[in-house]
């Protein structure tokens, strides 16, 4: 199907928006009137620019407060419309969006509304323009798509149809099945937006919190199915009002928007993409650092052993059971300090996973490698984290990344661990994009977003997981001022005995994040513990949570650069991440100074 995006969905000048839409692969655009008014380009120049970019102008919008008004007011509206239609002819746009009136002059008279819209359509015909009438969810008298259709049907004008907007329909809780009662040729346009499920004024909800399909809580795909069954054959167009998108760079936002439509079309069966290849585990996490000494000290205290060195790069492999950490001291590590740069994902079909990622517009990362190095495919997540698709210990040795490493003498690790989850802090403007990316590209399931109180703001977190929990990635974003502790990413190591692991870490010289005594006092009021257990948790700074599936015990190391580790003991039935304890952890991190 053809795809389109409203210029209001992107930031920047009109020229920047058009360029971003074209580069992301959209077929057309809706020109928002404010963007045109603010542009130094004439309508003819905008049309030429769109032609050069391979974009059609599918809609000009909006015209407001047109119908069901007194005769003198309607005469002024026709004068205004004549100017708009003349402008549209220069733009090369043949459809105009007319929103249901919110004017205090409008009266509740469907016959008058139908008659005036028919006269508007008569005028539009003279300019080769069609009128698409849309019910605003907050319209003064017309606020549902069924009501708007009744008026269009009563008008009976061939140049008058309806525009369906998923937000206006689904935000009111209207049943979209009635769309199938509208003849497809009378559905002139279909605008799509998702939104988180919020309890707030619908106008504010619409103007500030819309998002792309798949990023919110609406069944956008279900609505589109009804439109297709009705016979709609126009473009799928995104109209998203969102404060974050308006401030973010237009290019990545347009790519995110296009990806959302690809996923939507896949769900509809109108586009065929490579099948999802769900990762089964974490093969490795790669840290980059300009100074390996504090990282090595931390890993050594955790029980890791340095087992191998890359044959051609300054990268060491550290192992603790099934948990593997790569420490990279190459030139790229010298710019931003110690950070988590890459994750290796165990994947049943690495090449298939890469094909899926590329089809969904994930940036494929070029790699400088020696001829004998494993040909790993890698893509960039929205936050820049590199994702490698791995087949550790499976298939030809050439595909096993560990073959790139040469063993070094080492003492075997005394304990065993595995990666329970990885936590990645997202740039503030890419939180929704990241959730859609990991769900669509990697086939992970996105859990509900949770809000966590931070001493200096609010932190939002959303986990994406495989069905069996083999892969868990917690995506977080903060609203506080920039701070190393806030923006730190972390790796959680699963152990069968967190008390023993914590004691061993301290005995090896490691330092655990201190937890205020008030926390453990409150813990005693909320849960009953065997004698001595709570005192042990207090001594070691262990946090505790419990749900219907079991218990979760965890503690944290201090931060090195922008990375810290978490030791966790998870009962098999526990599905969370200790979110109840996050404010305590964040406060403790803010109170202490990271080790550098």
N, C-alpha and C positions, 0 to 999 in steps of 0.2 A: 504494500500500500504506500501511497505518497505520504510524506511526513512534512510537518510544518511547525514553526515555533513563533510565538508572539514576541516582538522585540522587547516588550515590557518584562520578559522573563530573564533578560540578560542585562549586564551592566555596561556602561560606557556610552560613547557616542553612537549614533545610528550607523555610521560607517563601520565602527568596531563590532557592533552587534551583527550586522549583515555578514561581515567577514567571518566571524566566529561560527555563525549558523552554517555557512557554506562549507567551511573546513571540517565541521563535524559531520557533514553528510546529509543535511536537511535538503528537501526538495523546494521548500517555499517558506515564506514568512507571513505573519500578520503584522502590518505596520500599525503601531500604536500612535495615535494622533500626537501625543506629547513629544514622541521621538521625532516625528516629522517637523513639528513646529520649532523644535530646538536645533534642527539641522541646518547648516549653511547651504546645503544642496537643494536645488529646486526639485520639484516633483519629477520632471523629465530626467534630471541627473540621477535621482534615486532609482528611477526605472532602469536607466542605462547601467548603473552600478549593479543592480540585481541581475540584469541580463549577463553582464560580464562574469558574475559569480555563479551563474547557473541557477538562480533562484527565481521562482515565480512569486508574485505578490498575491496571496490567496484571499486576504481579507484586509479591509481598512476598518479601524475601530477606535473608539466607539462613538455612536451618535446617541445622545441622551435626551430624555424628557421630551419626546416627540408627540406621543399619542394621548388621546382622551383629555384634551385641553380646550379652553375657550377658543372661539373662531379667530379672534385677533392674535392670540398667542400662536395658534397653529399656522397662521399666515407668516408669522416671523420664523417659525420652524421650517416652513417650506423654502423661505428665502435662504436660510442657513444651509438647508439640504442641497439647494441648487449649487451653492458654492462648493460644497463637499463633493458632489457628484462630478462637477467639472474638474476638480482636483484629482479625483480618482481616475478619470479618463486619461489625464496626463501621467498618472502613476502606472496605468495599465492594470488596475485592480477592478474586478467586476462584481465584488460582493462587499456590502457594508453591514456591519453589526449595529443593530438598534436595540438598546437595552430597555427593558420595561421601565416606565417612568417612576421616578422618586420625587417628582415636583409636587409641591403643595397645591399647585394649580390643577393637577390632574384629578379627574372625577372617576368614580366607580361606575363606568358605563361601557360595557363590552361592545355594544353596537357602535358607539361613537369611536372607540379605539379601533375597531375593525374598519370603519369607514375612513378614518384619517390615515391609517396605515395603507389602505388601498390607494388613496390619493398620493401618498408618498411613493408607493411602488409605481404609479403611473408616471410620476416625474422621473424616477430612477430609470424607467424603461427608455426614456428619451436619451439617456446617457449610456445605455448598455449596461446598466447596473442592476443587480439583484439585492433585495433587502432581506436580511436574516434577523428575525425578531427573537430575542432571548429574554427569558424570565430571570431577573435578578432575585436571588433568595431573599433580599430585603426590599423588593419592589413595593411601591405604595399600595397598589391594588392587584398587580399581577406578580406573583412570586413563585409559581410552580410551572413546570414545563407543560403540564396538561392544560393549564389555563391559557398559557401563551399559544398553544396549538389550537385551542378552540377559537381564539380570536383570529388567527391566521386562516383557519378553515372557513370561518364566517366571512372573512374579507374576500376569499375566492379569487385572488389575483395571481397570475402565473409568475410574476416577478417578486412575490412575497412568500417566504418560507420561514422556517424556524431554525434557530441555532440552539443546539443542546450543549450544555456545559456540565461536566461531571461534578464539579464542586457545587454549583447551585442546586443540582438535583440531589446529590448524596448528603450534603450538609444538612438538608432539611429532613432527611430520612424518607424521601419520596421513593416509591417503588419504581425502579426503572423499567420494569416489564412493560409498562404502558407505552414505551417508545415504539414497540412493535406495532401499535395501532396507527402510527403515523406513516403515510406513504413515503418510501425512501426518497423519492424525487422532491419531496417537500422538506426534507432535512437538508438545509443548504450548507450547514457547517457543524462540525463537532469539535469542541474544545475540551481538552483533558487536563485535569490537575488532581493530585492526591492531597491528603492533609492528615496530620496526626489527629487523633480523636481527642478533642478538647472541649471543655464546657465553658464557652465564652460567647460573647456577642458575635453573630455570624458575619457581620461586616468586618469587624476587626480580625476575625479568624481568616476571612477571605483575603484581606489586604496584606496580611503580614505572615501567614503561616502555611500557605499552600506549598506543595512540593511536587516533585515529579512522580509519575506512576510507579508504584512499588516501594516508595519511601514513606508512605503514610498508612492509614488504616482503612481506606475506602476500597471497595471492590470495583476498581476502575475497569478491569477486564470484563467483568460481568456486564457492566453498562454498555461497553463497546459491542459486546456480543448481541445485545438487544438491538442496537443501531444497525449492525450488519444484517441481522435477520429482517429488519424493516426494509432493507435495500439501500442503505446509505453507501455511496461509493466515492465520497470525497476524501480529503486528507485527514489523517490523524494529527491534530494540532495541539501543541502545548501552550496553555496560557497560565502562567504561574506568577503570582505576586508573592514575593518572599524577601524579607529584609536582608537576609544573608546573601542570596543570589545577587541582589542589587549592588552589593559591595564587593563581591568576589570577582576574580578575573573572568572575563566573558568566555575565553577559549575553553578552559576546563569545564565550566558550567554547561556550555553547549554540548560538549562530549558526554557529560553525565546525562544531559537531557536526551540525547540521541540514544544512549545506552538504555535508558528507561523504556524508550519506545521499541527497541529491538527485543527486550525482554517481554514487553507487552504483546508484541506481534507473535513471539514464540508461544506465549500462553494462548493466544487466539488461534494458532495454527495457520497464520498467514505468512509466517517467515520460518525458514528452516535453518537452525543453527547447529553447530556441533554439540553433541549431548554433553551435559555436565559430567565432570569427572571429580567426584568428591574425594578430597584428601583423607588419608586414614591416620596420619600421625605427623608429628614434628620431627623431621630428620635432623635439623640443627637450627641454632640461632647464631647469627654472626654479629659480633661486636666489632666496631672500628674504634681505634684509640690511638692517640699520639704517644701514649706512655703505657706500655704493657705492664709495668711493675705493679701498680695498685690493682689492676684487673687480675693479674696472676695471683696476687696475694689473696684477693677475695675468692677466686675460684679454688685455690688451694685449701683455704679454710673450709670451704663448702664440701671438700672431699674430692674435687675433680683432680684428675691426673693429666698432665700434658703428654699425649700419646704419639703425636705425629706432627710433621711439618710439611707444608705444601712444597712440591718439588720446584716450583718456579716463582712463587709469590711469598711475601712476608706474612704468612697466615699460619697460625698454630691451631691444632685440634686438641681440645680438652674434653675428656669423657668421664662421666660418672654413671655407670650402668647404661641405660638407654638414653640418657641426656647427653647431648653433644653441643659444645660451644666452640665456635670458631673465633679466634682473636686476630684481627687484621690490623697491622700497623703500617699499611701502605700509605702512599701520598694523600689519598682521599681522606684518611683518618685525621689528618693534621689541621683540617679546617674548622671542624665543629666540636672537637673534644670527643670523649667517649660516648658512644651511642649505639643503639640497636639498629643495624642497617639492613639486615636481610633475614629471611626465614626460609628454611628448606622444608618443603611439604612432601611427605611420603604420598605418592600418587600411583594408583593402579596403572594408569596410562599417561605418562608424562607428555608425550607428543599430543595426545588427544586433549589434555588439559591446556596445553599451549595454544592449540587451534581454537578451543572455546574462548580463551582469554583474548586472542587476537580478533576473533569475530565480534567480540563485545567491546572492542576499541581500547583494550588495555595496552598501554605502551610496551612494546617488546623491547627488551634491553639488549643492546649489542654487547658482546663480551670479547675482551682481548684474552685469548687463550692459546696455549701451545698446541701443536697438532695432536699431541698425545693426551691432552686434558679431556675429561668427560664433557661431552657436548650437552650441558644442561640448558634447558630452556628457562628463561626468566622473564617476568613482567613486573611492572611497577604498580603498586597499590596507589590509591589516591594521595596518601601522605608521603609517597616516595619510597616506602619500604620495598625492597626487592624481594620478590617471591620466586623461589626456585622449585621446579617440579622434579622430584627425586624418585629413584627406585633403589634405595639402599639395600644391598645384598640380594638384589633380584635381577634376573636377566643377564645380558652380556656384561662382562667386567667394565667395558667401556662406558656403560651408563651408570656405574656405581661411582659416585663422586669421591668416595674414600680412596679409590685407586689413584687419585691425584696426590695423595699424601704419603710421605715416607715415614715409617715408624721411627721413634726415638726411644732411647732407654728411659724407663720410668718404673716407679713402684705401682703395682696394681691398686686401684681405688679400693678403699676398705668397705665402702657402702655401695648401695645401688639407689638410683633415682630415675625418674623420667620427667619429661616436661608435662605438667598438668595444664597450664595455659600460658599464653603470652598476652601482655597488656600493651596496647599501642595508643598513645595519645595523638589525637587527630588535630590538624589545624581547624580553627573554629568554624571555617566556612566549608569544611568537607565532611562533617559528621554524617549527614544523611547520605551523601555520595558514597562514603566508605561502607555503610551498611548495605546499600544496594550492590556495590561492587562485590563484596565478599559473598553475598547471597547469590547473585546472578553468575558471576565468573567462576567461583569456587564451588557453588552448590551447597553452601553452608546454610543452616537455619538461623534466622535472626530472632533473638529473644526480645522481649519488651525492653524499652529504654527505661532506665531508672535514674533518678536524680539523687545526688549525694551532696550533703552540706560540707562545704569547704570553709575554713576560717576566713577566706577572702573572696567568697563568691559561691557559685554553684557548679558542681561537676556532673555532667551527664555521662552515663555509661550504657553500652549495649553490647551484649555478647553475641558472637556468631559461632555456631558449633556444628560439628558433624553429629549424626543421629546417635552414634555410640559414645560420643564424648572423646573420641580419639584426637580430635582437633578442637581446641577452644581458643578463641581470640576475643579478648575484651577490648572494645573500641571506646575510648573516652575522649571527652572534650571539656575544657574548663572555661569559665567566664572570669577568672581572676586575673590580676596583672601577671605579666610574664615572670616566671620564677622557676629555677632549676628543679625544685622538688615537685612542683605542679606538673611540669612537662616531662618528668622522668618516665621512662618506659620500664617495664619489668618482666622478668621471666619467673614463673612459678614452678618450683620443683616438687613433684609429688614424692612423698616418702611414706612408709608404713608406720613410722614412729616419729612424730615431729619433735617430741621431747628429747629423744635420743639424738636426733639430727641437730637440734638446737644446742644441746650440751656439747656435742662433738665440734660444732662450729665455733663455739666460744672457747673450748679447750685448745683449738688450733689457732687462736688469736683473733677470731672474727668478732665483730661488734654488732649486736642486734639492736634494732630500733627500740628505745625505751617506751613503755606504755604507762600512762599515768595511773596511779593507784585507784583513782575514782572509777576508772573503767572496770577494774576487777571487783570493786565493791558493788557496783551495779550488777555485774555478772552473777554475783552470789545471790542477789535478790531475784534474778530472773530464772536461774537454773539451779538444780541440785546436783552436787558433785560428790563422788566418793572422797573420803577423808584424805587430805593432803594434795588432791589434784589441783584445786584452785590455787593453792599456795605455789605449786610448781609453775603454773601458768603466770602467776604474778612475778615470780623470780626471773623467768625467761622472757617475759613480754609476749606471751602467746595469747592470741585472740581466739574467740570461740563463737561459733554460730550453730544453730540447729534448725532444721525444718522437718517436714513430715517424712522425708527420706533418710534422715540421718544427721550426723554432726560434721562440722568442718573446723579444724584447728589450724592456725597459721600464724607465722611471725615473719618479720622482715629484716633484711640487712640494711645498713646505711647505704646511701647512694654514692656511686662512683661516676662522676660526670653527670650523665643523664640516664643512668641505668641502676637499678637495684634488683635484688632477688627476693623471692618469697618462698618460704618452706611451708608446704601444706600437707595435711593429712585429711583426706576426703573419704567419708563413708561412701560406699558404692551408690547409695540411693540419693545422696545430696547433689543437687543440680546447680547450686548457686556459686557465688564467689566471695561470700562474706561481706556483701554490700552494707550490711548493718554496721560493720566495724570500720568502714572506709573513712568516716569523719575523724575517728580517733587516729587512724594511721596518717591521714593528711595533716592533722594538727601536729602530730609528733614530728613529721617531716619538716613542716614549716618552722617548728621550734628549734630544730637542730640544723647545723650547717653541713651540707654535703661534703664528703671527702673528695678531694680533687687530685 
